[in-house]
Amino acid sequence: MAMKHAGSPLDIRFQQATFGYPAMAEPLFVELSLHLTPGWTGIVGANGAGKTTFLQLATGLLVPDRGAVTAPVDALYCPQRTDDVPPHFREMLAADDGHARMWCGRLGIRHDWPDRWISLSHGERKRAQIATFLWLDPPAVGLDEPTNHLDAPTSDLLIAALSDYRGVALLVSHDRHLLDRLCTQCLFIDPPEVALIPGDYSTGAALRQAERAQIRRQDDQIKREMRRLQRETVRRRAVADSAKRRMSKKGIAAKDRDAKGKIDAARLTGKDAVGGKLLRQMQTRTQRVEEQRAQLSIKKSYRHGITLVGEPCRRDTLFFLPPGELALGVSKTLRFPALSMQPGERIAWTGPNGAGKSTLIGYLIASLSLPDDKVVYLPQEIDIAASREIMNRLRSLGRDELGAAMTVIRRLDSDPERILATELPSPGVIRKVLIALGLSLLPWLLVLDEPTNHLDLLSIECLEEALAESECGLLLVSHDRRFLARLTETQWRFTETAGGFAVELP
């Protein structure tokens, strides 16, 4: 069942579109003009740069303050968040057509999922969201972080399915592999700059980096020329001032007609006015060079990178859980043996979507006997209510604490002033705020459930570096194999059994 309609435009056009949120000092987009045709366009930028806003403008969920955006009438936006059952999901499950049955089968979707949505893993919810989009097959789509929460086999299946999509496709993702496999062009957003560059993400990023390096070289050359001109201006000003003093009759006695006659002769020939003329020429040249530099698009650079100062626990054991069993929905369970963790250990939890990893984390957090200020917990997903509470915590900090948190957010490559002005920042920004708040502690244990979800590429690298240097215990759930390989030493595997799943220790 397709949503395509005859007569609907098969492209997306931004025509001098300007958009900003009321609390922001400056708009996100200013007189933006773009023409997007069928095919995959990657939307790339730091958390909080406006990627989700761009998708919502492109699919008609937001309207520009000035200018216009035209798109197919049934353009679809697939959000990052998985809080709610996707629109049309129940309709797809009820449909008796081969397309619906195919996607339900290939993505392992069950018909009871809408009724027990809150018990599903976020990976299962994301699969439901993507299956609904593939079944609807709209003429245009904005996909916001579609591989978040997905295990590796499902992610590979998704890439293959998306490769067959023929509409106007906009993709926001931090997954470089996904961007390179699908995209033939990328839109790099770095307000107020927006640049559309042909090629996949790796090609576009390399071109953009080379372009910025060239601009910096030009800027350095212009600054050297400005310093030379400034030195020459000082010298010529001294010559002009000397000439001005020589041409002045002030202090010459009234009867000294010879001295005054020489000055009049110099004024008549203009010989001593040469210094002033040269000074004016130098000032004009300096002004032109300053204007040339002003035309260069130079982004202010900031220091990146954070430090997570944890400390080893002074106890013998971080936690101990006796053997147990947890319900996973209606018919499945998760069985686990006795689980314990020593100070400074680094343990990875791995397994497919729906295996109960987040369920066991919730049970563990509730069972911990450690002081609250010695545990930093980053959940897999943060719902809207919790996001608002986190932002309220940030805004209620004292001046020094707020300044420290804002510095961390800036070093994770997001604009803190823009974040404070946003009523509900993106999920990636919320994760950065939680990280900033957690850095004020000296934790014994970090419990991180898919910490790279929603984060931009630079932030992932900064977080990875900080975790690698931290001395506290680390319990890490992630589908990012490279991330796990660098940061963990032991794996607890969640494997499928006849009645559900079980935890296997090494």
N, C-alpha and C positions, 0 to 999 in steps of 0.2 A: 504494500500500500504506500505509494509515493505521495509526497506533498507538492510535487512540481505542478505548476499551473500554466496553461497556455497564456501567452501574453505577458507573463512576468519577466522583468529584466533579468538577464543572466550575468550581471556584473554588479559590483558595488562601487559607487562613486562618492568621494568626499569633495565637495565644492566649496572652497573657502570656509571650511568649517572651524568654528572656534568653540571651545567648551572648557568650562572650569567649574569647580564646586564652590558654593557660596562662601565658605570659610577660608578659601585659598586667596593669598595675596595676588597671585598670577594664575592665569588659566593654564591647563595642561596642554591644550592644543590651540594654536593660533593660525587662522586662515589656512588650514590644512587642505590640500588638494591632491587626491590620489584616484587612480583608476585601477581596480582589482578585477581581474578576469578569472574564468575557471582555472583551477589548479591550486596547489598548496603554497601559501605564503606564511612563513614563520614570523611571529611577532615576538621580538626579543628586547629585553631591557631589565633593569634592576627592579626588585620588589618596590611597589609604590610609584613606579614611573608612569603608570597609566595604561598598562597592557589590557587589563580587564575592562577598563573604561572604553578603550578603543573597540574591543569586541562588542560591547553593548551598544556603542554608537553604530557600528557596522551592521548589527542585526536588528536595529530599531528599538531596543529597550531603553535607550537614552536618545534625547533630541539635542542637537547642538544649540548653543546660545545664539550664534549667528551662522549664516551660511546654510548648507544643506547636505544631507547624506541620503542617497537613494540606494535601495537594495531590493532583492526579490521579496515579495510580500510574505512568503513563508520561510524566510531566513530563520535559522534556529541557533540559539545560544546554549551550549552545554557548560554549566558552571564548574568551578573548582570544587565547591562544597557538595557534600553528599548528604546533607541533613534531611532532605525531603525525598519522598518517592517521586521519580521523574514524571512530568506530565506525559500522558499517552502510554505509560508503562503497562497499566492494567489493560488498556486497549490492545496493546501488542500481544499480551498473554492470552487474551480472549480471541484473537484473530485466528481464523482457520486457513492460513495460507503458508505456502512452503517457505517464504522468506522469513516469516516470524519463527517457524519451527527450526529453521536452519540456525538462526542466531541464538535462540534459546539453547539449542543443543551444543553449538560450538563454544559458547561462553558459559555453559553449565548453569543456566538460570532455571530456578524452580518456580512453580506457579504460586507457592505460598509466600513468596518473598514480600509482596506488598503488605501482607497482614502481619509480618514479623520484621518489618524494616529495621526497627530499633535494635534487634538482636543480630543483624547482619554485620559482617566485617565491612570496613570501608572499601576494601578491594572488591567484595561482592556487590556493594552499592555502585561502585564505579562501573563494573561490568554491566549492571542493569541500565545505567545511564547511557553507556556507549551502544549497547544493543538496541535501545529504543531509537537512538539517532540513526543507526544503520538501517533499521527497519523503515523509519519514516523517509529516509533518503531525500532530504530537502534540497532545494536548489542552491542554498548557501548555508554555511555553518561556521560558527565560531567555537572552536574547541579550546577549553581552558584547562591545561594540565591533564590531558586524558590518561596518561600512564601513571599518575599518582596512585599509590596503594597496590598496583598490579604486580603480581609475581612475573618472573621472566617468561615462562611459557605463554601466559595470557598476553603479555606485552608484545611478544613476537607475533601472536595471532592477530592482535589489534593492528600492528603495522601492515600486515598482509592485507587485512580488510580495508584499511584506509587507503591503501595504494590504488584500490579499484574505484574510489569515489571520484566522480567527475564534475561536481559542482564547484562553486567558489568557496574555497576552504581556507580559513584563518586559524592558525595553530599557535597557541601560547604554550611553551614548554621549556623546562630546564634540561630536558633529555636530549643531549647532543646527538645521540644515535638516531633518535626519532626525527629530529629536525633535518639531519643530513639525508636520511632515507626518503623523506617525503617532499621536502620543499625545493622549489625552483627559484625562489626569491625570498628575501627576509627584510622585514621592516624593523629597523633598529630605533627604539624610542629612548631618548635621553633629553627630557624637557629642558628648554623649548625646542630642541632639535629632533627632527624625524627624518630618517634616511632610508629609502627603499633601494636595496642593493641586489642585483641578480646573482643567482647561484644558491647553493645550499648554505647552511649556517657556517660551516668551517671556512668556506670560501669567502663569504661575506664578512665574517669576523676578521679574517686575515687582511682583506682589502681595507676594512675600516681601521684596523690597527696601523696599517701602512700609511693610510691617508692622514691619520692623526699624527704619526711620526713626522711626516712631511710638513704638516702645519707647524709642529713644534720647531722643526729646523728653520722654516721660514721666519717664525717668530724670533728665534734666537738671532738670526741674521739681521732682522729689522732692529732688534734691540741694540745690537752692536753698532749699527749705523746711527741709531739715535744717540748713543753715547758719544760717538765721534762728532756728530753735528752739535751736540750740547757743548763739547769742549771747544769746538771752533766758534760757536756762538759767543761763549765767554771771552775768547781771545778777540773777536771782532767787536764785541761791546766795549772792551777796554780801549781798542783803537778808536772807536767812534767817540767815546767819552773824552779821550785825549784830544781829538780833533775839535770837539765842541768847546773844550777849555781854551784851546789855542785861538778859536774864532770869537771868543767872548771879549768884549771891551771893558768888562767889569774889572775895576781895580786899576785901570790905566788912567794916568793923570790927564786932565782935560787939555793941557798944553802939549802933550806928547802926540803931535800930529803924524809923525813918521810911523809910530807903532799902529795907530788907528788906520793909516793908509794901507799898510801891509795887510791888515785884516780885511779891509774892504776889497783889496785886490784878490785875496784868496777866496773871498765869498763870490767875487765876480767870475773867477775861473772855475770855481767848484772843486778845486783840488782837494781841500780838506773835507768835502762832503762825501768823498768816496767811501770813507769808513762807515758812515751811516747807511749808505746805499748797500754796501756789502752785508751789513748787519741785517737789514730788512730782507735781503735775498736769502740769508741763512735761516731767518725765522720762517720764511715761506717754505723753504725746503723741509724744515723740521715739521711744520704743520702737515705737509703732504705725507711724510713718512708716518706720522701719528695716525693719519686717516687710513693709510694702507694697513697698519697693524690692526686698527679697529675693525677692518673688514674680515680679518681672520676669525674663524669660529673656534675659539679656544675655551675648552671646558676647564673650570677650576678643578685641580686634582686634590684629593684628600688621602691621608694615610689609611691603609686598610689593614685588617687583621685584629684579632682579639686574643685575650689571654684568659683562660679559665683556671683560676687558682684554687684547685681542690686540695684536699689533704687526706692521707691515709687514716682510716678509722682506728681509733684507739681500742676498739673491741676486737675479740678474736674472730668474730663472724659478723658479716653485714646482715645476713638473714638466714633463717632455716625454715623450710616448709615441709611438714610431714607429707607422706603420700596422700593423694586425693583424686577426686574426680569432679569436673565441672560440666554443667549442661551447656551445650551449644545448640540453641534453638530447641525444637520439639523432639527430634529423634536422634540427635548425635551428642556424644560426650567427648570430653578431653580428659584422658587419664595421665597422671604424672607421678613419678617416683619421688622419694625424698629429695628436695632441692636445697642446696646451700651455696653461699658465695662468701669468699674470703676477701678481706680488705685488699684493694689494688688489683683484683682480678678483672679481666676484660672478656666478657662472654657475649657471643652472638646467638640470637634466637632466629632460626631459619625455618621456612616451611611455606606451603601454598596459602593463598587467600582462603579465609574461613577456617583455618586450622586451630584457632583459639589463642593465638599469641597475645592479642590485645586483651582478651578475656582473662587470661592468666596474669597479665600485668596488673589489671585492675584488682584482682584477688590478692596479688603480692603487695601492692601499695597499701591496701586496707589492712594487711597483716603485719606490716613493718613496725618494729619497736624502736626505730631510730628517731631522734629529734627531727621535727619538721624542717628546721633550718639546715639539716645535714643531708637532705635529699632534694635533688633537682629532678623533677619529672616533666618531660615534654611529651604530651599525648600525640597519638597519630593524627587526630583531627580535633579542631577546636570549634565548637558550634557558635552560633551568633550571640547567644546570651553570654557564654563564657568570654567571647571576644570583647564584648562591651565591658564586662567586669575587669578584664585585663587592662583595657584602655583607661578605665576609671582609676585603677591602681597607679598607672603611669602618671596620669595628670595630677594625682594627689600627692606625689612625692615632693619632698622639700627641694629647695633650690639646688643644693649640692648633689643630692641623689638624682634629681632629674637631669642635671647636667652630665653626670657620669653615664646615665642610661642613654642619653642622646648621643654621647660620644661613641658608645658601642654601636648604636644603630647607624651612625654615619660611617663607622669603620666596616660595617656590613653592607655598605654601598646603597643606603637609602637616605632620603632627605628627611631629617627629623622634624623640621618645621612643617613640611607638607603632611607628615603623618599626624602630627598634633592637630592640624586643621581639618583632618578627615574624620567624619563621624564614625565610620566603620571601615578601617583599612582592610586590605586584602589579607587572605590567610597567610601568605608569605611574610607580610609585615608583622602580623600578630605573632608569628613564631620568632621573629627578630626581637620583638618587645619582650617576650617571655625569656629569651636568651639573655637579654640585657638585664632583666630583673634577677635572673638566676646568678649572674656574675657577681652580685653584691654579697653572695654567700660564700662559705668555705665548705663545700659539700664533701661528704664521705662517699656518696653514691650518686651516680647519674643513671637515670632510667629513661632511655630515649627510644620512642616508638616511631619509626620512620621519620627521623629528624630532617632528612633532606627534602621531604615532600614540600612543595610550594616555594622552596628557596631558590633564588637565582644562582647562577653558576659561581660567581665570585664569592657569594656567601657560603656556599657548600665548601669551597676550598678553604675559606677562613675558619669555618667550624671544624673541618677535618684537622687543620693544623693545631687548633686549640685543644681538641680532644687528644691528639697524639702526644701532646706535652703535659697533659694533666696527670696528676698522681692519684686521683681518687678512683674508686671502683666504677666500672662501666658495664651496664647491661644494655645491649643495643639490638633493636629489631630493625632490619632493613632488607630490601630487595636489591640494594646497590652492592654488588659483589666486590667492587674495587674499594668502596668505603669500608666494608666489613674486613677485607683482607688486611688493610693497613692498621685498623684500630683494635681488632680483637685477636685473642689467642685460642679460645675454646668455643666450640659450637654445641648448642643444645638443639637437636633437630625435632621438628613437629612433623610426624609422619602419619599417613592415613592408615586406619585399621578397619576391621569389619563394622565396628560400632561407632566410628567417628575418627578420632585422632589420639595419638599418644606422644609423649615427650621421651626422646631417646637421648641418653647422656653418652659422652665418649667413653 
